[in-house]
């Protein structure tokens, strides 16, 4: 792969990751029913300050999207890997129906993490 193509891949993935985080924050806060999100959090063991945890998770998604656009660093991509892995583990354990969901909301995180690893390694070698 030529350096120019590698750079295009980097920017495509970087913008794609930013979009995913920003879209998730928007949909979670404005479009998806809060009651259902709060019920999922409660099923996952978040029974105290559930509304605040929900708001914090939306803000974290927003922050990850903005940081992906404006402040890309290897540690950012590794942090996103950890966040995706953490979310995925909690969902797999407490909401196992998502493991076999036909739209694959959890299994799609595997290529997402692969893209994040690429971004972290690219940043490290080209930063």
Helices and strands as residue ranges (DSSP letters): H 3-26, I 27-31, H 34-43, H 50-70, H 74-94, G 96-99, H 108-126
